[in-house]
């Protein structure tokens, strides 16, 4: 039986907290029954900003005797990294390691199973102090109109951006159906980088349209520099928007939520059964 390696690829962050979250998820994935029963060797790697990067991760698995490498990108959507950069690394690895079988999986994508995680995050939303709010106890999210601002990373890939909008619609449908912890009048979608509309634009729009309650929810796998920027921008708007209550939810990302591991397990199973590259 061939020794199989599992390469889990995170984006990487300048924020050590985000990288530590990714590594904890890799440890949990290594304890999945299928992974343990198959005797897979599990190796974490990063696209950028942290080590080991993808080529080093592949080489480590081959050096450990793996004759087959299954790669799964831990990214939310299929943008440039998942579509081009990681496949490029795998193609180069095929040339370096003739005889090794390489298989490649897919990102999380438009996954309905993520929606309950986002609903849990909304249930744990915390108020952001605004002008004159110091020391005031949290009020229920009830005053209409209430708006949910869902914030994505943003990409130069139109398909990835459209997939983010699909997730936003699934979340809105779940809230409208009464499956969530709060009622919102609408969901505003925006990005924190690369493309528009940006978060400032979304918050300016919600306030201008008369929102009295604004819940900001980042949609990221892990925390990091961008998630913390979202929190700072939201806090700034809370300070200069008297009469509007701002809330933050999900700053930790979806990756460490207990419901995420089964989703990752499905992606691993799919990749293991994929045709060799």
Order of alpha helices (4+ residues) and beta strands (2+ residues): beta-alpha-alpha-beta-alpha-beta-alpha-beta-alpha-beta-beta-alpha-beta-alpha-beta-alpha-beta-alpha
